Amino acid sequence: MAAPSASSNKAKIARRVIEVLDYFDENHREATVMDIVRRYDRPQSSTSELLCSMVELGLLYKDPFTRSYSLSPRAALLGQAGQPDLIRDGRLVRLLDRLVAQTGLSVALFGMVGLNAQIVSWRPGPRSSSSVKRNLYSGLQEPLSDSAAGWLLLSTVAQPRCDGLIRRLNAEASEDRKFSFSDMTARIQSCREERNVRGLVGYGTPAEVLARLLPGQLDDRPLAAGFVYGSEEKVNVDGLMQCLNEAMRQCLEDAGASAAEVERLPNAA
């Protein structure tokens, strides 16, 4: 059997670094080596070495007494300078936090990675069932056709490229995931008109999602935010959509307010 190439090993290391960063969230502010091992089914020895390297790089802190790890400010700020204002000034983070605080439901931010819909950020809510919290987390990817959020993201793609992506998704899908082209295009057209979607969230869970596209995003980099809830959770769909719309509207208004509040001091330097 051929030995793994150096490039493939580097790719694995990069993936594992991102997995570690993705692990931390509102309910996981600290992590041990075994927490990472169990979540991603990774070898204990190499995981321990990786975490030590991330400490040396300033991405993690290590508590010498509990031997647990936590994110450093560098991890939070890495890459922030090149992001749109919505991310740089914290409005997107405040939007997600506000949605969780107002409803108690879990909230997800979705983005496109090739032909996949990815959970870019996952915020578990206190009302969410244990199955939703256990099976969903940041970084998960699934084909755009298998997730309601994926249909919403596909709706931002212009014709005829969108039809081409749908055909490719169907061609590459396993037999049990094949779909009707006409049904899929109808779903996506509905998303295009409404700019929101309600349906199964996917990712191997029966949970549902109610999501809306974030306004003002680049055509090739759409983002959508939405509530994720189990079938056993009693929700008011109309109320949730109103909450989502109002939170996004308020988020956009903050942009102008923040700029207006800054006092310019031309002679300060």
C-alpha atoms as a printed R data frame, in Angstrom:
    type eleno elety resid chain resno       x      y       z
1   ATOM     1    CA   MET     A     1   0.000  0.000   0.000
2   ATOM     2    CA   ALA     A     2   1.360  3.419  -0.968
3   ATOM     3    CA   ALA     A     3   2.312  5.781   1.846
4   ATOM     4    CA   PRO     A     4   0.182  8.921   2.243
5   ATOM     5    CA   SER     A     5   1.632 11.879   0.358
6   ATOM     6    CA   ALA     A     6   2.951 14.939   2.191
7   ATOM     7    CA   SER     A     7   0.224 17.081   0.594
8   ATOM     8    CA   SER     A     8  -2.544 14.764   1.832
9   ATOM     9    CA   ASN     A     9  -1.081 14.838   5.349
10  ATOM    10    CA   LYS     A    10  -1.025 18.645   5.268
11  ATOM    11    CA   ALA     A    11  -4.668 18.660   4.169
12  ATOM    12    CA   LYS     A    12  -5.596 16.396   7.088
13  ATOM    13    CA   ILE     A    13  -3.781 18.648   9.548
14  ATOM    14    CA   ALA     A    14  -5.555 21.731   8.175
15  ATOM    15    CA   ARG     A    15  -8.920 19.979   8.488
16  ATOM    16    CA   ARG     A    16  -8.208 18.984  12.077
17  ATOM    17    CA   VAL     A    17  -7.191 22.524  13.039
18  ATOM    18    CA   ILE     A    18 -10.537 23.810  11.750
19  ATOM    19    CA   GLU     A    19 -12.361 21.014  13.576
20  ATOM    20    CA   VAL     A    20 -10.779 22.109  16.852
21  ATOM    21    CA   LEU     A    21 -11.784 25.738  16.293
22  ATOM    22    CA   ASP     A    22 -15.298 24.665  15.299
23  ATOM    23    CA   TYR     A    23 -15.713 22.653  18.506
24  ATOM    24    CA   PHE     A    24 -15.926 25.722  20.718
25  ATOM    25    CA   ASP     A    25 -19.314 27.397  21.079
26  ATOM    26    CA   GLU     A    26 -21.666 28.811  23.708
27  ATOM    27    CA   ASN     A    27 -21.943 25.431  25.431
28  ATOM    28    CA   HIS     A    28 -18.344 24.342  24.891
29  ATOM    29    CA   ARG     A    29 -16.082 27.158  26.051
30  ATOM    30    CA   GLU     A    30 -13.435 24.645  27.147
31  ATOM    31    CA   ALA     A    31 -12.331 21.302  25.741
32  ATOM    32    CA   THR     A    32 -10.069 18.447  26.736
33  ATOM    33    CA   VAL     A    33  -8.140 16.241  24.361
34  ATOM    34    CA   MET     A    34 -10.766 13.525  24.786
35  ATOM    35    CA   ASP     A    35 -13.599 15.945  23.962
36  ATOM    36    CA   ILE     A    36 -12.044 16.533  20.542
37  ATOM    37    CA   VAL     A    37 -11.227 12.839  20.104
38  ATOM    38    CA   ARG     A    38 -14.828 11.790  20.785
39  ATOM    39    CA   ARG     A    39 -16.460 14.489  18.652
40  ATOM    40    CA   TYR     A    40 -14.387 13.865  15.518
41  ATOM    41    CA   ASP     A    41 -13.180 10.281  16.076
42  ATOM    42    CA   ARG     A    42  -9.505 11.260  15.925
43  ATOM    43    CA   PRO     A    43  -6.420  9.505  17.389
44  ATOM    44    CA   GLN     A    44  -5.642 10.664  20.928
45  ATOM    45    CA   SER     A    45  -1.872 11.042  20.490
46  ATOM    46    CA   SER     A    46  -1.991 13.179  17.344
47  ATOM    47    CA   THR     A    47  -4.877 15.246  18.759
48  ATOM    48    CA   SER     A    48  -2.819 16.030  21.859
49  ATOM    49    CA   GLU     A    49   0.131 17.092  19.690
50  ATOM    50    CA   LEU     A    50  -2.131 19.274  17.545
51  ATOM    51    CA   LEU     A    51  -3.620 21.084  20.545
52  ATOM    52    CA   CYS     A    52  -0.142 21.736  21.952
53  ATOM    53    CA   SER     A    53   0.913 23.208  18.591
54  ATOM    54    CA   MET     A    54  -2.139 25.472  18.558
55  ATOM    55    CA   VAL     A    55  -1.185 26.700  22.028
56  ATOM    56    CA   GLU     A    56   2.305 27.528  20.734
57  ATOM    57    CA   LEU     A    57   0.766 29.430  17.817
58  ATOM    58    CA   GLY     A    58  -1.374 31.477  20.204
59  ATOM    59    CA   LEU     A    59  -4.682 30.065  18.959
60  ATOM    60    CA   LEU     A    60  -5.544 28.283  22.217
61  ATOM    61    CA   TYR     A    61  -4.967 28.721  25.922
62  ATOM    62    CA   LYS     A    62  -4.200 25.690  28.102
63  ATOM    63    CA   ASP     A    63  -5.169 25.567  31.769
64  ATOM    64    CA   PRO     A    64  -2.221 23.931  33.601
65  ATOM    65    CA   PHE     A    65  -4.468 22.592  36.373
66  ATOM    66    CA   THR     A    66  -7.485 21.195  34.472
67  ATOM    67    CA   ARG     A    67  -5.464 20.518  31.301
68  ATOM    68    CA   SER     A    68  -8.372 21.918  29.300
69  ATOM    69    CA   TYR     A    69  -8.102 24.239  26.317
70  ATOM    70    CA   SER     A    70  -9.983 27.411  25.372
71  ATOM    71    CA   LEU     A    71  -9.918 29.823  22.443
72  ATOM    72    CA   SER     A    72  -7.562 32.799  22.495
73  ATOM    73    CA   PRO     A    73  -8.420 36.272  21.128
74  ATOM    74    CA   ARG     A    74  -6.121 35.554  18.174
75  ATOM    75    CA   ALA     A    75  -8.366 32.656  17.137
76  ATOM    76    CA   ALA     A    76 -11.386 34.979  17.196
77  ATOM    77    CA   LEU     A    77  -9.692 37.767  15.248
78  ATOM    78    CA   LEU     A    78  -7.824 35.664  12.712
79  ATOM    79    CA   GLY     A    79  -8.980 36.643   9.221
80  ATOM    80    CA   GLN     A    80 -11.387 39.271  10.525
81  ATOM    81    CA   ALA     A    81  -9.642 42.186   8.827
82  ATOM    82    CA   GLY     A    82 -10.504 40.895   5.360
83  ATOM    83    CA   GLN     A    83 -14.193 40.331   6.103
84  ATOM    84    CA   PRO     A    84 -17.198 42.515   5.143
85  ATOM    85    CA   ASP     A    85 -18.284 45.181   7.640
86  ATOM    86    CA   LEU     A    86 -21.202 43.004   8.767
87  ATOM    87    CA   ILE     A    87 -18.689 40.550  10.229
88  ATOM    88    CA   ARG     A    88 -15.887 42.939  11.193
89  ATOM    89    CA   ASP     A    89 -18.058 45.214  13.325
90  ATOM    90    CA   GLY     A    90 -19.805 42.351  15.127
91  ATOM    91    CA   ARG     A    91 -23.309 42.885  13.763
92  ATOM    92    CA   LEU     A    92 -23.581 39.319  12.492
93  ATOM    93    CA   VAL     A    93 -22.577 37.904  15.871
94  ATOM    94    CA   ARG     A    94 -25.086 40.189  17.612
95  ATOM    95    CA   LEU     A    95 -27.785 39.042  15.194
96  ATOM    96    CA   LEU     A    96 -27.237 35.369  16.019
97  ATOM    97    CA   ASP     A    97 -27.027 36.055  19.762
98  ATOM    98    CA   ARG     A    98 -30.203 38.125  19.641
99  ATOM    99    CA   LEU     A    99 -32.189 35.387  17.869
100 ATOM   100    CA   VAL     A   100 -31.179 32.798  20.470
101 ATOM   101    CA   ALA     A   101 -31.914 35.163  23.369
102 ATOM   102    CA   GLN     A   102 -35.338 36.144  22.022
103 ATOM   103    CA   THR     A   103 -36.628 32.633  21.323
104 ATOM   104    CA   GLY     A   104 -34.471 30.133  23.219
105 ATOM   105    CA   LEU     A   105 -34.214 28.123  19.992
106 ATOM   106    CA   SER     A   106 -31.013 27.035  18.283
107 ATOM   107    CA   VAL     A   107 -29.805 29.271  15.474
108 ATOM   108    CA   ALA     A   108 -27.587 28.431  12.520
109 ATOM   109    CA   LEU     A   109 -25.739 30.486   9.931
110 ATOM   110    CA   PHE     A   110 -25.503 28.719   6.559
111 ATOM   111    CA   GLY     A   111 -23.136 29.262   3.660
112 ATOM   112    CA   MET     A   112 -22.140 27.578   0.383
113 ATOM   113    CA   VAL     A   113 -18.982 25.504  -0.012
114 ATOM   114    CA   GLY     A   114 -18.890 24.234  -3.573
115 ATOM   115    CA   LEU     A   115 -21.988 22.064  -3.970
116 ATOM   116    CA   ASN     A   116 -22.536 21.807  -0.228
117 ATOM   117    CA   ALA     A   117 -24.486 23.787   2.333
118 ATOM   118    CA   GLN     A   118 -22.357 24.303   5.433
119 ATOM   119    CA   ILE     A   119 -23.315 25.252   8.978
120 ATOM   120    CA   VAL     A   120 -20.929 28.193   9.230
121 ATOM   121    CA   SER     A   121 -21.888 28.954  12.828
122 ATOM   122    CA   TRP     A   122 -24.039 26.993  15.271
123 ATOM   123    CA   ARG     A   123 -25.673 28.528  18.344
124 ATOM   124    CA   PRO     A   124 -27.521 25.937  20.471
125 ATOM   125    CA   GLY     A   125 -30.520 27.360  22.307
126 ATOM   126    CA   PRO     A   126 -31.710 26.438  25.815
127 ATOM   127    CA   ARG     A   127 -35.093 25.284  24.488
128 ATOM   128    CA   SER     A   128 -33.605 22.905  21.940
129 ATOM   129    CA   SER     A   129 -33.957 19.166  22.372
130 ATOM   130    CA   SER     A   130 -30.890 17.128  23.245
131 ATOM   131    CA   SER     A   131 -30.960 15.393  19.846
132 ATOM   132    CA   VAL     A   132 -30.711 18.728  18.017
133 ATOM   133    CA   LYS     A   133 -27.850 19.908  20.232
134 ATOM   134    CA   ARG     A   134 -26.029 16.595  20.007
135 ATOM   135    CA   ASN     A   135 -26.157 16.030  16.254
136 ATOM   136    CA   LEU     A   136 -25.640 19.534  14.842
137 ATOM   137    CA   TYR     A   137 -22.544 21.703  15.140
138 ATOM   138    CA   SER     A   138 -20.427 24.182  13.202
139 ATOM   139    CA   GLY     A   139 -18.624 22.923  10.112
140 ATOM   140    CA   LEU     A   140 -21.083 20.238   9.017
141 ATOM   141    CA   GLN     A   141 -21.635 20.033   5.258
142 ATOM   142    CA   GLU     A   142 -24.323 18.401   3.141
143 ATOM   143    CA   PRO     A   143 -25.245 18.615  -0.556
144 ATOM   144    CA   LEU     A   144 -27.287 21.724  -1.314
145 ATOM   145    CA   SER     A   145 -30.152 19.567  -2.581
146 ATOM   146    CA   ASP     A   146 -30.486 17.684   0.744
147 ATOM   147    CA   SER     A   147 -31.139 20.710   2.947
148 ATOM   148    CA   ALA     A   148 -33.869 23.344   2.917
149 ATOM   149    CA   ALA     A   149 -31.174 25.924   3.672
150 ATOM   150    CA   GLY     A   150 -29.334 24.586   0.624
151 ATOM   151    CA   TRP     A   151 -32.342 25.313  -1.590
152 ATOM   152    CA   LEU     A   152 -32.382 28.860  -0.247
153 ATOM   153    CA   LEU     A   153 -28.685 29.338  -1.008
154 ATOM   154    CA   LEU     A   154 -29.158 27.867  -4.497
155 ATOM   155    CA   SER     A   155 -31.899 30.420  -5.158
156 ATOM   156    CA   THR     A   156 -29.237 33.148  -5.249
157 ATOM   157    CA   VAL     A   157 -27.510 31.531  -8.242
158 ATOM   158    CA   ALA     A   158 -28.511 33.047 -11.587
159 ATOM   159    CA   GLN     A   159 -30.038 31.016 -14.403
160 ATOM   160    CA   PRO     A   160 -28.979 28.964 -16.318
161 ATOM   161    CA   ARG     A   161 -26.066 28.174 -13.976
162 ATOM   162    CA   CYS     A   162 -28.522 27.207 -11.228
163 ATOM   163    CA   ASP     A   163 -30.129 24.554 -13.480
164 ATOM   164    CA   GLY     A   164 -26.671 23.189 -14.236
165 ATOM   165    CA   LEU     A   165 -25.867 22.894 -10.536
166 ATOM   166    CA   ILE     A   166 -29.163 21.112  -9.878
167 ATOM   167    CA   ARG     A   167 -28.469 18.580 -12.628
168 ATOM   168    CA   ARG     A   168 -24.963 17.988 -11.297
169 ATOM   169    CA   LEU     A   169 -26.243 17.522  -7.738
170 ATOM   170    CA   ASN     A   170 -28.757 14.957  -8.974
171 ATOM   171    CA   ALA     A   171 -26.149 13.131 -11.049
172 ATOM   172    CA   GLU     A   172 -23.770 12.879  -8.090
173 ATOM   173    CA   ALA     A   173 -26.448 11.930  -5.540
174 ATOM   174    CA   SER     A   174 -26.745  8.351  -4.288
175 ATOM   175    CA   GLU     A   175 -29.769  6.396  -5.518
176 ATOM   176    CA   ASP     A   176 -31.745  7.074  -2.334
177 ATOM   177    CA   ARG     A   177 -31.067 10.824  -2.656
178 ATOM   178    CA   LYS     A   178 -32.130 11.287  -6.296
179 ATOM   179    CA   PHE     A   179 -34.856 13.882  -6.839
180 ATOM   180    CA   SER     A   180 -37.221 15.218  -9.482
181 ATOM   181    CA   PHE     A   181 -35.616 18.073 -11.412
182 ATOM   182    CA   SER     A   182 -38.943 19.878 -11.817
183 ATOM   183    CA   ASP     A   183 -39.801 19.558  -8.115
184 ATOM   184    CA   MET     A   184 -36.389 20.884  -7.104
185 ATOM   185    CA   THR     A   185 -36.538 23.856  -9.464
186 ATOM   186    CA   ALA     A   186 -40.012 24.683  -8.111
187 ATOM   187    CA   ARG     A   187 -38.702 24.656  -4.525
188 ATOM   188    CA   ILE     A   188 -35.794 26.890  -5.463
189 ATOM   189    CA   GLN     A   189 -38.016 29.302  -7.394
190 ATOM   190    CA   SER     A   190 -40.232 29.627  -4.321
191 ATOM   191    CA   CYS     A   191 -37.126 30.446  -2.255
192 ATOM   192    CA   ARG     A   192 -36.054 32.987  -4.884
193 ATOM   193    CA   GLU     A   193 -39.392 34.782  -4.638
194 ATOM   194    CA   GLU     A   194 -39.801 34.642  -0.853
195 ATOM   195    CA   ARG     A   195 -36.109 34.867   0.188
196 ATOM   196    CA   ASN     A   196 -36.896 32.460   3.009
197 ATOM   197    CA   VAL     A   197 -37.519 28.750   3.457
198 ATOM   198    CA   ARG     A   198 -39.034 26.258   5.865
199 ATOM   199    CA   GLY     A   199 -38.238 22.536   5.741
200 ATOM   200    CA   LEU     A   200 -35.935 19.788   6.960
201 ATOM   201    CA   VAL     A   201 -32.532 21.041   8.045
202 ATOM   202    CA   GLY     A   202 -30.856 17.802   6.941
203 ATOM   203    CA   TYR     A   203 -27.412 16.747   8.180
204 ATOM   204    CA   GLY     A   204 -28.794 13.385   9.255
205 ATOM   205    CA   THR     A   205 -31.405 14.821  11.635
206 ATOM   206    CA   PRO     A   206 -35.216 15.147  11.433
207 ATOM   207    CA   ALA     A   207 -35.056 18.719  12.747
208 ATOM   208    CA   GLU     A   208 -36.617 21.580  10.796
209 ATOM   209    CA   VAL     A   209 -35.247 24.977   9.847
210 ATOM   210    CA   LEU     A   210 -36.860 28.340   9.191
211 ATOM   211    CA   ALA     A   211 -34.241 30.477   7.459
212 ATOM   212    CA   ARG     A   212 -33.912 33.759   5.593
213 ATOM   213    CA   LEU     A   213 -31.182 35.110   3.328
214 ATOM   214    CA   LEU     A   214 -29.042 37.864   4.795
215 ATOM   215    CA   PRO     A   215 -29.474 40.998   2.684
216 ATOM   216    CA   GLY     A   216 -26.534 42.787   1.088
217 ATOM   217    CA   GLN     A   217 -24.355 39.700   0.524
218 ATOM   218    CA   LEU     A   218 -22.263 39.065  -2.591
219 ATOM   219    CA   ASP     A   219 -24.024 36.915  -5.192
220 ATOM   220    CA   ASP     A   220 -21.379 34.189  -5.065
221 ATOM   221    CA   ARG     A   221 -21.106 34.188  -1.259
222 ATOM   222    CA   PRO     A   222 -24.661 34.056   0.096
223 ATOM   223    CA   LEU     A   223 -25.381 33.596   3.783
224 ATOM   224    CA   ALA     A   224 -28.641 32.591   5.434
225 ATOM   225    CA   ALA     A   225 -29.596 32.577   9.093
226 ATOM   226    CA   GLY     A   226 -32.410 30.656  10.681
227 ATOM   227    CA   PHE     A   227 -33.978 28.838  13.590
228 ATOM   228    CA   VAL     A   228 -33.498 25.075  13.955
229 ATOM   229    CA   TYR     A   229 -35.974 23.094  16.055
230 ATOM   230    CA   GLY     A   230 -37.163 19.543  16.611
231 ATOM   231    CA   SER     A   231 -40.630 18.289  15.734
232 ATOM   232    CA   GLU     A   232 -41.446 18.051  19.444
233 ATOM   233    CA   GLU     A   233 -40.788 21.756  19.991
234 ATOM   234    CA   LYS     A   234 -43.878 23.952  19.779
235 ATOM   235    CA   VAL     A   235 -43.137 26.948  17.575
236 ATOM   236    CA   ASN     A   236 -45.112 29.789  16.047
237 ATOM   237    CA   VAL     A   237 -43.778 29.943  12.501
238 ATOM   238    CA   ASP     A   238 -45.282 33.341  11.721
239 ATOM   239    CA   GLY     A   239 -43.920 34.752  14.964
240 ATOM   240    CA   LEU     A   240 -40.462 33.333  14.281
241 ATOM   241    CA   MET     A   241 -40.415 34.819  10.781
242 ATOM   242    CA   GLN     A   242 -41.410 38.210  12.152
243 ATOM   243    CA   CYS     A   243 -38.635 37.927  14.746
244 ATOM   244    CA   LEU     A   244 -36.122 36.984  12.039
245 ATOM   245    CA   ASN     A   245 -37.140 39.863   9.775
246 ATOM   246    CA   GLU     A   246 -37.027 42.428  12.580
247 ATOM   247    CA   ALA     A   247 -33.638 41.230  13.832
248 ATOM   248    CA   MET     A   248 -32.140 41.492  10.344
249 ATOM   249    CA   ARG     A   249 -33.646 44.924   9.815
250 ATOM   250    CA   GLN     A   250 -32.221 46.119  13.108
251 ATOM   251    CA   CYS     A   251 -28.866 44.598  12.230
252 ATOM   252    CA   LEU     A   252 -28.682 46.635   9.023
253 ATOM   253    CA   GLU     A   253 -29.695 49.832  10.774
254 ATOM   254    CA   ASP     A   254 -26.811 49.415  13.189
255 ATOM   255    CA   ALA     A   255 -24.373 49.933  10.301
256 ATOM   256    CA   GLY     A   256 -25.374 53.542   9.702
257 ATOM   257    CA   ALA     A   257 -25.730 54.269  13.407
258 ATOM   258    CA   SER     A   258 -22.246 52.971  14.193
259 ATOM   259    CA   ALA     A   259 -20.638 55.116  11.489
260 ATOM   260    CA   ALA     A   260 -22.582 58.204  12.560
261 ATOM   261    CA   GLU     A   261 -21.578 57.829  16.204
262 ATOM   262    CA   VAL     A   262 -17.851 57.967  15.433
263 ATOM   263    CA   GLU     A   263 -16.449 61.423  16.144
264 ATOM   264    CA   ARG     A   264 -13.753 62.298  13.634
265 ATOM   265    CA   LEU     A   265 -10.694 64.027  15.095
266 ATOM   266    CA   PRO     A   266  -8.583 65.250  12.154
267 ATOM   267    CA   ASN     A   267  -5.993 66.878  14.449
268 ATOM   268    CA   ALA     A   268  -5.658 64.000  16.894
269 ATOM   269    CA   ALA     A   269  -2.500 62.659  15.235
